[in-house]
Amino acid sequence: MPIQAISWSPSGAVRIIDQRALPEAEITRDLESAESVADAIRQLQVRGAPLIGIAAAMGLVAGMREQRTAARAEFLARLKSLASLLGAARPTAVNLRWALDRMLRVAEATSGDGAELWERLRVEATTIWEEDRAMCRKIGEHGLTILPDGANVLTHCNTGALATGGIGTALAPIYLAHEKGRKVHVYVDETRPLLQGSRLTAWELMHAGIPSTLITDATAATLMRQAKVDVILVGADRICANGDFANKIGTYGLAVLARHHGVPFYCAAPWSSVDAELAEGDLIPIEQRAPAEVTVMAGRPTAPEGMPALNPAFDVTPARYVTGFITDRGIVQPPFSESVT
């Protein structure tokens, strides 16, 4: 996969593609501290549920580099402090907390002083990244079974290489279908208000040579009515025990439209996005972002000054609208409560 959204720099910093700059420019940044990684997550330089989990794990390593000479107790105290900082960067995606908790467990189970602990954390963060790449491939392989040759797929937000450590979640089956020579075409929702579809997904698909067409979010209903959409593939930031899931705002509306028009609606996500401790979607914390993301675009006002704006980053789609979950463990069919937990 030519797009590498995250990596280690030669100096040991966390190297990212700054996704705010796309598609105008492909800019990489080296993040030297946990604080800079947390800022990058908050500011959407790094985004996508699996990727922010990887970034947080790697951010702990970068942030603890200066603590390698510390005694064990001092090292662990600082580690927990930085994990809390990173965990607060974005509240909705469960992968962030999952990765940080995994790193903390590894540290607590490792004997030795700061040097030994730091090296073990670096290995674990790299393992999380490598596992994510393998996870993406598995999701793609399972998802191929629901993509016929010649399929027209509609997707929302960005769920590809820019959102993961590999080829993506909901885009993974599309990448593999293209790799195998199948004909596949993608309708790309622009995804208001931050245009992750038009800025990121469109850029990825053109980069890969996959036929695609950009549409406004409001065009999806018309395409479904005209029977031009064969399947909808979206990602997830958190999946509850009953199968309700949170994803980029606008996903719920697509699910309702898909049910009305008889279009299969699939959610693709790694098993690490499952929060079995959360019973239903109404319990998912939904991130509320700045009104300026709605009232300003590319530095120019799109609404009168002082106009209030509501800007939830995610919505919740009830399980009853989901045809199936495409995971690295396979495709989970209803009833979800028996499979997800």
N, C-alpha and C positions, 0 to 999 in steps of 0.2 A: 504494500500500500504506500504510494508515494507521499501521501499526506501524513505527517507525524505531529499530532497536536501537542505532545508532551515528550520530554526526554530529560536525561541528565546532561548538563553541560560538562565540558572537560574539567572545569573547576569544582564540580559537585553542586552547582546551583540547579534549580528547577527551570528548565528551558521550555517556554510555551510559545505558541502562535497567539499573538494578541488578536482575539476575534473581533474586537471593536473596529479594527482597521480594515477588515475585509468588507467588500471585495476589492476596494481601491488599491490596497497594498498588503503584501504578506510580510508582516513584521514579527520577528522573534524577540522575546525578552528573557533575560536570565534573572530569576528571582532568588535572592540570596538569603532570605529570612522567612520565617513562618508568618510574620506580619505582612510582608509583601505578597505572599501567596494568598493570605486571607483577603487582602485588598483586591487582588486579581479576581478572586472568586466573587466578591461582592460587586465589583464593577463589570462583571461579565467578560473580562479578558479571557477567563477560563469558564466554560459553562458545559451543561450536559451532566446528568446525574452520575454516570460512571466516571467521567473525566474529573469531576470535582472531588470524588472520593480518592482517585489516584493522586491528584494534585495535593490534597490534604496530607496523605501519607508521605509523599515526597517532601512536602513542606515541613513536616515534623523533623525529617532528617536534616534538611538545610538549616532549620532553626536551632537544632541541637548540636551543630558542628562545633561551636565554641565551648560546649559543655563536655567535651571528651575527656578533659582532665579532672572532671568533678567526681566527688564521691557518689556512691550509688544513691543514697537518700536525696542528695541535692539534685542529681540528674533526674530522678523520677518526679520530684516536685516540680521542676521546671518543665518537664515533658507534659505533665498533666495540665499545667497552666497554658501551655501553647495549644494543647488539644482542645481546651475550652474555647480559646480564641478562635481557632479554625472552625470548630463546630458551630459557632454562632454566626458564621459568615452568611449562610443561607439556611433557612429552617425547614424547607419542604422536602428536599431530596434525602431519602434515608441512606443512600450510599455514602454520604459524607460522614455521618455518625458511625456507620458500619465500619468504614475503613479506619477511622480514628480509634474506635474501640478495639479493633483487631491489633492495631499497633501498640496500644496500651497493654493489652494482654500479653503480647510477645515480650515487651520490656519487663513486665512484672515476673514473667516466667524465666527470664534469663539471669543467670548469676554473673557476678563480676562488677567492675566499676564502670565509669562513663565510657571508656574506650570500647570495652566489650559490648556494652548496651548499644552504643551508637552504631557499631558495625552490624549488629543483629537487626537493628531497625532499618538500616540501608538495604540489607538483603530482603527484608520483609516488604518494604515499599516497592522494590523492584519486582518481587514475586507478585504483588497485587497488580502491578502494571502488566506483567506477562500473562497472568491469569485472565485479565480483561481482554487481551488480544485473542486468546484461545476461546473465551466466552463469546466474543463477537462472531467468530467463525462458526461456532456451534449454532448460534441463533440463526445465522445465515443459512446453514445447511438444513435446519428444521423448517425454516420459513420457505425454502424452495418448494416444498411440497404443496403450498397453497398459491404458487405463482405459475399459472399456465403460460405457455409460449404465446407471446403477443399481448400480454396483460397490460392494461392501463391502470397504474397504481396512483392513488392520491395520498400524499403525506403532509404532515403539519410540523412546523418548527424545524429543528435540525437534529437528526438522530444518526449521523454518520460518523466519519473519522474525526470530525471536530468535536464530537460529544463523548468520545470514548478513547481507549488506548489502542483500538484496532480499527475495524472497518465499520463499526457502528452497531446499532440495535435494529431499528426499523428499516434502515437502509441496507443492512447486511444482506438480506435475501436478494435485494436488487443488484448489489455488487456481484454476488455469486452468480445470479442469472446471467448478467452481462458477461461475466468471465467464462461461462459455459456456452456462450454463443446464442442464448435465447433472446428473442426480441422482447424488450420491455420498455415501456414509456412511463414517465413519471409526471404527474401534475403536482406542482410545487406550490402549496399555499404560501403566500408572502409572509404570513404570521405577524400581524400587528400586535403591539406597537413597535417592536424593535426589529422586525423584519428578518428574523433568523432564517426564514425560508428563502427569501430573495437574496439576502446577503451571503448566507452560508451554504444552505443546501444546494441552491442553484450553482454556486461557485464549485462545490464539490462535484456535482454531477457533470458539469461542463469539463472540469478537470479530468474526470474519468472517461469522458466521451459517451456518457449514457444519455439517450434522447430524453428530453424533458421540456416542459412548458410551464412558465410561471403564471400563476393566477392570483387574483385578489382573493382574500378569504371568502368574500361574499359570492364568488363565482362557483364555489363547490356545489351548492344546492342545484344550480342550473345544470351542471355537468352530470350530476346523479339523475336528475329528471330526464335528461337526454340519453341515459344509459351509456355514458362514455367512461364510467368508472367501474372497473371490475372488482377492485378490493381497496380498502383503506388500511394503511399501516402507520401506526403512531408509536411513540415511545411512552415511558412512564418514569416519574420521579419517585413515586411510592405506590406500592400495591398493598391493599389491606387484606386481612384474613378472609373477608367475604368476597373479594374480587373487585371491589371499588378501587379506582386508581386515580391518582393526580397526575396531570400532565399540563403542558403549556396551555394557557387560556385559549379557548376556541375548540378544544378537543371534544368537550361535552356536546357542543352544538353539532359537530360532525357525526358523533355517535347517534344522536337523535335522527339526523337526516339520513344516515345510513340505514337505520331500522325502517324508517318510512319508505325508503326506496328499494329495500331488499338487497343492499350492498354489504358484503361481508366486512366486518370491522374487527381488526386484530391489533392487539397491543404487544409490542416486542420489548422485552426487558430482561436483564440478568436476574438470577434468583436473589442476588444481593439487594435488589429493589423491593423485595417482599418484606413487609413489616407485619409478621404474624401476630405481634402483640397488639396491633391496632385493629379493632373489630370491624370498623366501617369507615367510609370516606368522610363522613361529617366530622371525624376526629382528627383529620389531617390538618396540621397548621399550614395555612396558605399565606405565602409571602406577599406583602403589600409593598409595591415599589413606588418610586417618586412620581408624582403627577406630571412632572416635566417630560417624562418619557412619552406621555400621550399628547401633551400640548406643544411640544417642540420636536422638530425633525430636522436633522442635519444643521442644527444651529439656528433654524428659522422657526418663528412661531406658527403653529397651525390652529391656534385658538386665541380668543381675546385674552389679553393680560389679566390675570386674576381669576380666570375661569377655573372652578374646581374640577378635578378629574379623579375618577376611580381607576386604579391600576393594579388589580390582582395579577400576579405572575402566572398563576395556575388555576385550573378548575378541576372538579372531581366528576368523573364519569362512573355512574352506577354499573355494577357488574352485569345487570340484566341486558345492557346494550352491547356487550362484548361477545364476539363470536368465539374468540379464543386468545390465550396468551402464548406468544412464541418466546420460549425461554431457552437457556442453554441446556436445560434438562429435557426439553421436548415441548410439544404443544399441549397446553393445559386446556381442557374443554370443561364446560359446565357439568356438574355444579362445582363452582370454584372453591367453596368452603372445604370440600373434601380433599382438594389437591394442593391448595396454596399453603395451608397450615403445616 
